[in-house]
């Protein structure tokens, strides 16, 4: 795969974008998640490198935690694919880990950990069509399970931002 000056990032929100901004409905969300899983499979299957050198980096945390910003600040890692989403519980991270493991790719989990008030404040600064309802962020905070290597990741990093 040719190198890029930008990291490879898969984010379900990207599949919700339209010409007039982000549009969310339950059905569009379901489709966006399926497209994200398909995109991950495609990136990994198109890899010409030895897949044992590939790493799927799951970047999780509250909406507004700074996941996307953190990813953009990382140096480009050849063979790394970042999956950027809230993913509050092990069951939410499991499909991504399964896809990676089927391809013999390594898995890392990065939890961007921020207090709920910080995430809410950052969310309020987003463009209107990209703001997440506060009740949704609160729900993710209530559901959040600290990621562990028992989920199938080689490493788990906690970034307090």
C-alpha positions in Angstrom: 0.0 0.0 0.0 1.5 3.4 -0.9 2.5 5.6 2.0 0.4 8.6 2.7 1.2 11.8 4.7 -2.0 11.2 6.7 -3.0 8.3 8.9 -5.6 5.8 7.6 -8.7 6.5 9.6 -12.1 4.8 9.6 -14.8 6.6 11.4 -18.5 5.8 11.1 -19.4 9.5 11.2 -17.6 10.0 7.9 -20.2 7.8 6.2 -23.0 10.1 7.6 -21.7 13.1 5.6 -23.8 14.5 2.8 -23.3 17.6 0.6 -25.3 19.5 3.2 -23.5 18.2 6.3 -23.8 15.2 8.6 -27.2 13.6 8.6 -28.0 11.0 11.4 -30.9 8.7 11.5 -31.0 5.2 13.1 -31.0 3.6 9.6 -28.2 5.8 8.3 -26.2 5.0 11.5 -26.7 1.2 11.0 -25.5 1.5 7.4 -22.5 3.7 8.4 -21.3 1.1 10.9 -21.6 -1.6 8.3 -19.7 0.6 5.8 -17.0 1.1 8.5 -16.5 -2.6 9.1 -16.4 -3.1 5.3 -13.8 -0.3 4.9 -11.7 -2.0 7.6 -11.9 -5.3 5.8 -11.0 -3.6 2.5 -8.0 -1.8 3.9 -6.6 -4.9 5.5 -7.3 -7.2 2.5 -5.7 -4.7 0.1 -2.5 -4.6 2.1 0.5 -5.8 0.2 2.6 -5.9 3.4 2.8 -8.9 5.7 -0.3 -8.6 7.7 1.5 -9.4 10.9 3.0 -6.0 10.6 -0.4 -4.3 10.4 -2.0 -2.8 13.4 -5.6 -1.8 14.0 -5.7 1.0 16.5 -9.1 1.3 18.2 -9.4 4.9 19.5 -12.3 5.1 21.9 -13.8 7.5 24.4 -16.7 9.9 24.8 -17.9 12.0 21.9 -15.9 15.2 22.2 -13.0 13.6 24.1 -10.6 14.5 21.3 -10.1 11.1 19.6 -9.9 12.5 16.0 -7.6 15.3 17.2 -5.3 12.8 18.9 -5.2 10.6 15.8 -4.2 13.6 13.6 -1.3 14.4 15.9 0.2 10.9 15.7 3.1 10.4 13.3 2.1 8.3 10.3 2.7 4.6 11.0 2.9 2.5 7.9 0.6 -0.4 8.4 -1.6 1.2 11.0 -5.3 1.7 10.6 -7.1 3.9 13.2 -10.8 3.1 14.0 -12.2 6.3 15.5 -15.5 5.9 17.4 -16.9 6.1 21.0 -17.1 2.3 21.4 -18.0 2.4 25.0 -18.1 -1.3 25.9 -16.2 -4.4 25.0 -19.1 -5.6 22.9 -18.9 -2.5 20.8 -15.1 -3.0 20.2 -15.5 -6.8 19.6 -16.4 -6.6 15.9 -13.4 -4.5 15.1 -11.1 -6.8 17.0 -12.6 -9.8 15.3 -12.0 -8.3 11.8 -8.4 -7.5 12.8 -7.7 -11.0 14.3 -9.2 -12.8 11.2 -6.6 -10.9 9.1 -3.8 -11.7 11.7 -3.4 -8.0 12.3 -2.3 -6.7 15.7 -4.8 -4.7 17.8 -4.1 -1.8 20.1 -6.8 0.1 22.0 -6.3 3.8 22.9 -8.8 5.2 25.3 -9.0 9.0 25.2 -10.2 9.6 28.7 -11.7 13.0 29.6 -14.2 14.0 32.3 -17.8 14.3 31.0 -18.0 18.1 31.5 -14.9 18.5 29.2 -16.5 16.3 26.5 -19.7 18.2 26.7 -17.9 21.6 26.4 -15.9 20.4 23.4 -19.0 19.0 21.8 -20.8 22.3 22.1 -18.0 24.0 20.1 -18.6 21.7 17.1 -20.5 22.7 14.0 -24.2 22.3 14.5 -24.6 19.3 12.3 -21.6 17.6 14.1 -22.8 18.1 17.6 -23.9 15.0 19.4 -27.0 15.3 21.7 -25.9 15.6 25.3 -28.1 12.7 26.3 -26.1 10.5 23.9 -22.8 11.6 25.4 -24.2 10.9 28.9 -25.4 7.5 27.7 -21.9 6.6 26.4 -20.4 7.8 29.7 -22.8 5.6 31.6 -22.0 2.6 29.4 -18.2 3.1 29.2 -16.1 0.1 30.2 -12.4 0.5 30.6 -10.7 -1.4 27.7 -8.5 -4.3 28.7 -6.1 -6.7 26.9 -8.6 -9.5 27.7 -10.7 -8.1 24.8 -8.0 -9.3 22.4 -5.7 -6.3 22.2 -2.0 -6.5 22.5 -1.9 -3.3 24.4 -4.2 -0.7 25.9 -3.1 2.9 26.3 -5.0 5.4 28.4 -4.5 9.0 27.3 -5.9 11.6 29.7 -6.7 14.6 27.7 
